[in-house]
Structures are given as C-alpha cells and as structure tokens.
Amino acid sequence: MSEERFVDLETRLTHQDQLLNELNDVVTAQQAKIMQLEELCKALTQRVRAASDGLSENDPGDERPPHY
C-alpha cells in the first residue's frame, strides 16, 4: 500500500470516529429526554387517577341540588 492510501484511510477513520462520537451524544441526549418525558407521563397519569378517584367519591348524582 502506498503512503497516500494510508493517509486517506487514517483520515476517513478519524472522521468516522468524530461522527460516531457526535451520534452517541445525540442518542444519549435523546434517551435522557425520553426518560424525563416518561416520568412526566407517569406523574400526570397519577394525578388524573387521583382526580378521578376524588370525583367518584363525591358523586353529585346522589346529592340534592342546592335549591331544595
């Protein structure tokens, strides 16, 4: 192999390493965001369930209207 070919291969490898590191950073950031959104979704689901449980306990269908 010629010296020029080795230099070309080393240059390509360096660029691929840089690209791989950049892609890894993007994937890591996306995973962190996904985890954050999953936690938010769980918290919202719990709040909705708690609110619906509170509504079922105070079912207005059994109460007399205030004008009686």
ZAMARGU-4260 file (C-alpha; in steps of 0.2 Angstrom, whole numbers, plus 5000, padded with zeros to 4 digits):
<rodrens>
0) 5000/5000/5000 | 5006/5017/4996 | 5008/5031/5009 | 4995/5041/5002 | 4982/5027/5004
5) 4987/5025/5022 | 4984/5044/5025 | 4967/5043/5016 | 4962/5028/5027 | 4968/5037/5043
10) 4958/5052/5038 | 4942/5043/5035 | 4944/5034/5051 | 4946/5050/5061 | 4931/5057/5053
15) 4921/5042/5056 | 4926/5042/5075 | 4921/5060/5076 | 4904/5056/5068 | 4902/5041/5079
20) 4905/5052/5095 | 4893/5065/5089 | 4879/5052/5086 | 4882/5045/5103 | 4880/5062/5111
25) 4863/5064/5101 | 4857/5047/5106 | 4862/5050/5124 | 4853/5067/5125 | 4838/5059/5117
30) 4837/5045/5130 | 4838/5057/5144 | 4824/5067/5136 | 4814/5051/5134 | 4816/5046/5152
35) 4811/5064/5158 | 4795/5063/5147 | 4791/5045/5154 | 4792/5052/5172 | 4781/5067/5167
40) 4769/5055/5159 | 4768/5044/5175 | 4766/5059/5186 | 4752/5065/5175 | 4744/5048/5175
45) 4744/5048/5194 | 4737/5065/5195 | 4722/5060/5183 | 4719/5044/5193 | 4719/5054/5209
50) 4707/5067/5202 | 4695/5054/5195 | 4695/5044/5212 | 4691/5061/5221 | 4677/5064/5209
55) 4669/5047/5211 | 4669/5049/5230 | 4659/5065/5229 | 4647/5059/5216 | 4635/5073/5213
60) 4622/5061/5206 | 4617/5057/5224 | 4616/5074/5231 | 4601/5085/5231 | 4603/5101/5221
65) 4606/5117/5232 | 4589/5125/5228 | 4579/5111/5238
</rodrens>
